């Protein structure tokens, strides 16, 4: 299944280079034959837990090429985990 491979590659990349994935909220094919994903990660989990603050979620836009390899990512938003989820424009 193609989407499973896309999600797996993205999760592996984030686990190694950014932060563990909390949730992938969108997987879309882009016009160049690649893929665009919206990924949420928990930012600074230990710091927030230590000071009894709500966890912060980073919302990232990730691009994969036609070989399902991550080619770029960018954090688009940071919000409290308990905040109402708003869709981020890409």
C-alpha positions as CSV (number, residue, x, y, z in Angstrom):
1,X,0.0,0.0,0.0
2,X,1.5,3.3,-1.1
3,X,0.2,5.5,1.7
4,X,1.6,3.1,4.3
5,X,5.1,3.5,2.8
6,X,4.7,7.3,2.6
7,X,3.7,7.4,6.3
8,X,6.4,5.0,7.3
9,X,9.2,6.9,5.5
10,X,8.0,10.2,7.0
11,X,7.7,8.8,10.5
12,X,11.2,7.2,10.3
13,X,12.7,10.5,9.0
14,X,11.0,12.6,11.8
15,X,12.0,10.1,14.5
16,X,15.6,10.3,13.4
17,X,16.0,14.0,12.6
18,X,13.2,16.1,14.2
19,X,11.0,14.6,16.9
20,X,8.7,11.6,17.2
21,X,5.5,11.9,15.2
22,X,2.3,12.6,17.2
23,X,-0.1,12.5,14.3
24,X,-0.2,12.7,10.5
25,X,-3.3,14.7,9.6
26,X,-3.0,14.9,5.8
27,X,-1.4,12.9,3.0
28,X,-2.0,14.5,-0.5
29,X,-0.4,13.9,-3.9
30,X,1.1,17.1,-5.3
31,X,1.1,18.2,-8.9
32,X,4.7,17.0,-9.5
33,X,4.0,13.4,-8.7
34,X,5.3,13.7,-5.2
35,X,3.5,13.9,-1.9
36,X,2.7,16.6,0.7
37,X,1.9,15.7,4.3
38,X,0.9,17.6,7.4
39,X,2.6,16.2,10.5
40,X,2.2,17.1,14.1
41,X,5.0,16.5,16.7
42,X,5.2,17.3,20.4
43,X,7.7,20.0,20.9
44,X,9.9,20.1,24.0
45,X,7.9,17.5,25.8
46,X,10.2,17.1,28.9
47,X,10.4,20.9,29.4
48,X,6.6,21.3,29.3
49,X,6.1,18.3,31.6
50,X,8.6,19.6,34.1
51,X,6.8,22.9,34.5
52,X,3.3,21.4,34.4
53,X,2.5,23.2,31.2
54,X,0.3,22.0,28.3
55,X,2.4,20.3,25.6
56,X,3.1,22.3,22.5
57,X,2.5,20.7,19.1
58,X,4.5,21.7,16.1
59,X,2.7,21.4,12.8
60,X,5.0,20.7,9.8
61,X,4.5,20.5,6.1
62,X,6.5,17.7,4.6
63,X,7.3,17.1,0.9
64,X,8.2,13.7,-0.5
65,X,9.4,13.0,-4.1
66,X,8.0,10.4,-6.4
67,X,10.3,7.8,-4.7
68,X,8.6,8.5,-1.4
69,X,11.7,10.1,0.1
70,X,11.5,13.2,2.3
71,X,12.9,16.2,0.3
72,X,11.9,19.1,2.5
73,X,9.9,20.0,5.6
74,X,9.0,23.2,7.3
75,X,7.3,24.0,10.6
76,X,4.2,26.1,9.9
77,X,2.7,26.5,13.3
78,X,3.1,25.8,17.0
79,X,0.1,25.5,19.3
80,X,-0.9,24.1,22.6
81,X,-2.0,20.6,22.4
82,X,-5.4,21.4,24.0
83,X,-6.0,24.3,21.6
84,X,-8.7,23.9,19.0
85,X,-7.2,22.3,15.9
86,X,-7.0,24.8,13.0
87,X,-6.1,23.8,9.5
88,X,-2.8,25.3,8.4
89,X,-2.7,26.7,4.8
90,X,0.1,25.4,2.7
